Amino acid sequence: MIAMIRTTVSIVALMATSASALPAALGSERPPRKECFYSSQVTGFTNGGPDRVYANISRRATYELSLSPGCSQIDWALDLAIQARGTQRICSGYDAELIVPRASGSGAQRCLIRNIRRLSDAERDAVRAPDTRPDANSIR
């Protein structure tokens, strides 16, 4: 009976050791955690070129919003809004859409956000750096 208990304890100890070594064997990198924000936290937008906008979240973060093709009014927009779809948290593409007023004043274009990525601190600083070009397009 004592031999059976020792064998069971040894097997359990071996399993525990193997389980703790598994993360090291698979690599110490964890999958990136979801970065989310609320639409009410957006303090401004910066034009990022065709089908791309940067959303500023106070001073701490900037997110790159990749839009579905065909959002042509974005280059001329003086004002933008972001609307969450389903929930107020925006964590990934398809959670929200941009609302871009038409230059003619007749309605607005809805642009589906297909991908969201939080910028690194260096990328954030580069995007937010003042642009001295006379035609720079900063959307507020």
N, C-alpha and C positions, 0 to 999 in steps of 0.2 A: 504494500500500500504506500509506504514512504517513497519507494522508487518511482511509483506512478505519479505521485505529487511532484517529485523533483523533475521528472520528465516534462510534466505539464508546465511547471514554472519555467523551465529552460526554453520550451517552445514559445511561451508567451513573451519571455525576455528577448528571444531571437526575432520574433515578429515586431516587437516595439522598436528594436534597433534598426531593422530593415525599413520600417515605416518612417523613422526619423531621417534616414539617409536618402529616402526617395526624392525629396525636394532638391537636395544637393546634386543628385544624379541627373535630374531633369533640368538643372540650371537654376540659379538663384533668382532669376528675373520673374517677377510677378506680372500678370497682365495689367496694363494700365487701368487705373480706376476710372470710372466714368466721371467726366467733368460736366457738371450741369450748371445752369443758371436759370433765373426767372426772367421773363420778359420785362418785368417792372424794374429790373436791375440795370437794364441797358441805358447808358448815359449818352451815347452817340454812335454814329456810324462813319466809316471812312471807305471811300470807293477803292476797290482793289483791282479794277479792270473788268473785262468782260465776265459776266456771271460770277462775280466774287465781291463780297463786302466784308469789312471787318467791323464787328460789334464790340464797342468798348463797354466793359463792365466796371464801373467806378474807376479807380486808379490801379486796381490790382490785376486785372486780366483783360485780354483781348481775344476774341474768338474769330476765326476765319469761317465765313459762311459761304459755302459753294452752292450756287443756285442752279436750278434746272435751266437748260438752254432756252433762250427766247425771252429773257427779261430785259428787253431793249430799253425801257424807260429808266433803268438804273443809272446810266451815265449822265442823265440830265436832271435827276431828282434833286430837289432842294430839301425835301423832307421825306422821311421813311418811318414806317411803323413795323413792329414785329408782333406777330400774333401766334401764340401757342395753339397747337391743335390737340384737343383732348385733355391735356393736363397743363398746368402752368409751368412745370419744369421742362426745360429744353435741354435734352441730353445728347441727341443725335439728329442726323438728318431726318426729314419727314415729320419731326415733332413740331415744326413751326413753318410759317411762311412770312415773307416780307410783303408789305402793302406799299406800293409805290404809286403816289398820285400821278395821273397823266398830266403832261405839260399843258394840254388844252384845257384842263380844269374839269373835264367830263369823266368823272369816275376815277377808278384806280386799277392798276394791274396787280394781280396777286402772283408772287414768285415763290415757288416751292423751294425750300432749302433742302438740298439732297445730302449735304455732309457738313458736319461741324467739327472744328479742331481748335483746341486751345493753343495759342501761340506760346512759345518759350518767352522768357523775360527779354532776351536779346531781340527776338522777332517783334515782340510787343513794342519795345522802345523804337525800333526802326520804323514801324508802321505809324507810330504816334509822333515821330519827329516832325517838326514844322516844315512844311514844303513851301519854298519861297517862289515857286513858279507862279506867274500870274493866272494861269489856267488851272491851278490845282483844285481838285474837286473834293471838298470835305463836306460830308453830309451830317447834319445835326438833327 
